[in-house]
């Protein structure tokens, strides 16, 4: 299937803009550009029942989070999605994904807690993983205060955030002290450094480019990091059995498509229930483009409906 024509026109317009590529600039500048892009294409003025900023104590200091309560939510404890934003562990923040989290909360009838984990290169691996796991652990321990149903906690995220969600689910199983009911992985990084067919075929010109991926990975990891450590590349874990059910969103023109599909297949082979939502004419993280593509709100609504059904929300 060819690239969606509306999406192609948008990508052509982006490519025609002057300026350096992301992998040619410094991280602080890249963060500013990402904020600007999300301001143009992302959802705006999404109503929400409540959005409250909060601080989670952590060994290194504090982890900021934003807690979203859906419109017309009941007073009782709600099923909750702990969300990790994308951006290659280098860019992105709570604000860039604010609209997406509002939509997910409203459409799923779940509370959503968005986590502001530490970014690279200032805080290289394993800082983001430590923050992600610490945040979910604290949320479960303080569920009654937060209005969270501790038996119905899901983890999710997009791209690098999807990798963090997958890693947290694996760590929860390994440690046996944290209950994860569901994992929602949008276009996840699952194997850093893997040369898949999709990585080669969609290396440039399809929104996320492989030189950008390498730029992200080099910022995130130290030179001696083991890229086959499951906490770096969750596809490398030995045993997939016993992991929580998963919803995995993929895009046909995404360099990460094949490793995301491989993750879904390993889960399924291990007996884990998996829903794969594969959009063959789309690109990586097209759900960002809520103001550009009609498929973006449709795809996010479908994912939220799956989350709602899995956690029996509403």
Secondary structure, 3 states (H helix, E strand, C coil): CCCCHHHHHHHHHHHCCCCCCHHHCCHHHHHHHHHHHHHHHCCCCCCCCEEEEEEEEECCEEEEEEEEECCCCCCCCEEEEEEECCCCCCCCCCCCCHHHHHHHHHHHCCEEEEEECCCCCCCCCCHHHHHHHHHHHHHHHCHHHHCEEEEEEEEEEECHHHHHHHHHHHHHHHHCCCCCCEEEEECCCCCCCCCCHHHHHCCCCCCCCHHHHHHHHHHHCCCCCCCCCCCCCHHHCCCCCCCCEEEEEEECCCCCHHHHHHHHHHHHHCCCCEEEEEECCCCCCHHHCCCCCHHHHHHHHHHHHHHHHHHCCC
